[in-house]
């Protein structure tokens, strides 16, 4: 497989697609001073090199009556990270999992029950000799339930690709382009879904990817979010989404080395309203969509 060396333009395209992977080639080109054709060629090169592994549709579990448990795990001798993630998946469907350098991983688990002592004890027993370092639950509310048309649009994007054109969705589902666009815009506004990327850290030659989870004072959530983009916009590969806790902000950024990552953490620690921030060097990121398709099919059959 061809190894791609990224330049400044590639990185600008990548960070733009991370915020919205449905952004058009022409809109990206107007931001960075390229033709849409040039942007398309560069995106195809990033896909071919497997730097961009997938364009992702992220769906809010609360729209289906679920919550998300974010579980920070620590492996011990005799266990592997993939083995522990597999054991965790016995307790619910995975939304995504992340491996860090060293012994830690994080799993986002879709659940429909409370995290009582019995649940946590069963989880701890199942993953021994690994341990749970931290666990938090999110349930980001949506202002309305998805309609049948919404569900069909989401499924179409999941199966055919998050960058599928509005005209293609409309033709596939037999609805108008106007209706398709209106429903997509409304689902985004109501925090039912958003769009991003799954990037391979190993393919980003010359850079390290690192995760910075932030516990924030709730009244400062928005200001911290805006400050992150003000300070680090050109380095952000993942920002808080519809599947993240509403009292925490998680960002994935890239830098030239671990010293850059450490300086970013130091600056984040200085932001007003940050109660705690940490840093993990990223080695693997994997999203899952089986649970969404299953829930959509269940509702479409009712």
N, C-alpha and C positions, 0 to 999 in steps of 0.2 A: 504494500500500500504506500502511495506517495506521501511523504512527510511535508507538511505545509509550514513554511516560515511566515508568520503573520507580520504585516507592516501596520503602520498607524491607521491607514484607511480600513483594513480588515478589522482591526480592533473597534473602530468607531461603528462599523456595520454590526459587529457582534453585540456590542452593548445596546444598540438601538433595537435589535431583534429580541434581545433578552427582555426588554420592557414590554414589547408587543411583537410577537413573532409573525403577526398578520400584517405588519406594516408593509406597504407596497414598495416595490423597487424604486418607483419614481419618487415617493415621499422620502425614502432614505437618501436617494441621490440628491434631492434638493437640499437636504440638511448638510451633506458633506461635499457637495460640489462635483458630483459624478453623474453620468447618464444612467438611466435605469438599466440599460443593457450591461454597463460595466459593473453595476451593483449585482445584477443577476449572475454574471460570470463569477464574481468573487464568492457569492453565497454558494453557488454550485461547487466551487473548489473546496470550500469549508465542509460541505456535506460529503463530497467524494473522499476527502482525507479523513473523514470520521471525527473531525473536531466537533462539528454539529452532528450529534447522534440522532436527535429527533426534535421536531417542533411539537410543543406540548400544549394540550388543552388542560388547564387546571380547573377542576369543578369543586364548588363548595359542598362538602358533605352535609352541611346543615340543611341544604335544599332537599335532601332525602331522609332527613330525620336522624342523622348521625353526628357524632363528634369526632375530633381527631386527637389522639393521644400522642404527644411527642416524647419519645423515650430515648434518653442518652444512656448508652450501654458501654460497659468496659469488659473486654475479654481478659481471660487469664490463660496461663499455660495449659495446653491441651484442648483449646477451643479456637475456632476460626471465626472471623467476623461474619462470613456468609452462613456458617452453621448457626450462629446465634440469631441472625436475621430470620432464618428459616424457622427456628423455634418460636420466635416472637410472632410470626405470621399465623401460628395456631390460635392466637387470641383475637384475631380480626384480620381484615384485609389491609394490605400495605398500600398507602398512597404514594410513598417514596421511601428510599433509604439512602443514607450517606455514610461512606467510610472516611475516616480521618487517618492521617499519619499517626502511627503509634497504636494504641489499644482501644481507642474509642470509635463508636459508630452511633448513628442516630436513626431511629425508625419512626415514621409517621404512620400510626395505626388507626384505621377507621373502626370505630366502636359504637355500639348502641346501648351501653350500660355504664353505670357510674364506676369510678375507680375506687372501690371500697377496699378494705384491708384484705379481704379474701382474694380479690383479683390480683392485687399487687403481690401477695404472698405466693399465689399460684404461678405468677410470672417469674418471680425470683427463683422458685423451686425448679421451674422448667429450664431456665438458662444457666443454672449452676454448671461449672464454677465461675461463669461470667456474672456480673452484677449490674443492677440498675443504678446509675449515678444520679439521674434526675428524671422527673416525669411531670408533664404539664398537659392540660386539656384545653382545647379550643372549640368553640362553637360560634362561628361568625354568622350572625343572623342574616337572612335574606328577607326583603320586604314583601315578597310574593312567591308562591310556589311556581315551579316551571310548568308551562302549558304543554299540551301534547306536541304542538309545533316546536316549542323550545327543545323538548326532549329529542325529537327527530333531527333537529339541526345539530345538537350536541353529538348525537351518535354518528351522524354523517361526518362531522369533523374528526371524531375519534378514529373512525375506520378509514377515512380517505385522506387525512392529513390536515393539520391545523391551518395550513396556508391555502386551503381550498378556496377558490374564488367564490364570491357571492353568487355570481351567475351560474356556476357549476352546482352549488348547493341548491339553488332555486330549481334548476332543471332536474336534479336528482330527486327532489322531494315533490315536485309538481306544484310549487307555490311561486309567487311573484318575487322578483329581486327586491322590490321595495319592502315587502313583508319580511324577507330574510334579513335584510340590513337592519330594519327597525327592531326585530326580535334580538338580533345579536347585540346591538347597541344597548338595548334595555337590560339584557342579561349582564352585561359588563357594569352598567351603572348601578345595578342592584346587587352587585357582588356575588353573582351566581357563578361566574366563571372569569378566567383571564387566560392569557396566552404567553408562553415563554419557550425556553430552550432546554434541552438536555445536552450538555457539553462534556466531552471526555477530557479530564484534567491531563492525562498522559499525552494527549495529542497537541496540547498547547505549548509547543516547544519554546523554551526560553522564559517561561512564566510559571509561577505557582498560583494555584487557586486556594483561597482560604475562606472559611466561614466565620462570620462574627455574629453570634447571637447576643442580643441586647435585651435586658430586663429594664423596662422603662416605667417611670411615673406616668400613669395613664393620661394625665392632663398634658403631658409633654410628648405624647406619641407622635402627633403630626409634626411638631417642630423638629423632633429628632429625625424623622423620615426625610423632611425637607433639607435638614442640615447634611445628612448623608449624601444626598444628591448634589447639594451645593459644593461639598468638599471632594467627593469621589465619583462623580457621575461617569467619568471616562473609564472607571475600573470596576463597575458593578455588573455582575453576571446574573444575579438573582436578588430580588427584593421581596419584602413581605407580600404574601399572596392570600387568596381566599381560603387556603388550607392551613394557614399559620395562626398561632394564638393571637388574640386581640389585645394582649397586654405585653407582647414581646415582638421584637423586630429581628428578623434573621436576614442577613445579607451574605451573598457570596461575591467576593471580589478577586481580582487577579493583580499580581505585582511581579516585579522582576526577581525578587528573592525574599527570603524570610525576614530580612531586616526591614524591607518595605512593609511587609505585613505587620511587623511589630510596631512600626511607627504609626500605622493606621489605627491599631488598637489603642495606643497611647492617646491619640487625638480624640477617638470616640469616647474614651474614659472621661475626657474633659468636658463633654457636652452636658449642658444643663438638663436635668431630668433623667440621666442615665444612672440607674441604681447599680447595675452590674453589666459588664461586657466580658466576653472571653474570645478566644481565637483557636481555630483548628485548621490544620493544613488538609486540604481535600484531596482524596485519592480516587474516589468513585462516587457517582451519583446515578441513581436509577429510579425512574417513575414507573407507576403501574396504573393501568386503566381498566383492568378486568372488572373491578367492583362497580365502576360507573356504568359500563355497558350492561352488566347484569341488572342493576337497579333500574336503568332505563327500560330494558326489555320487560321487566316485571310490571312497571307502571303502564307501558303501552298495551299490555295484554289485559289490563283490568277492564 
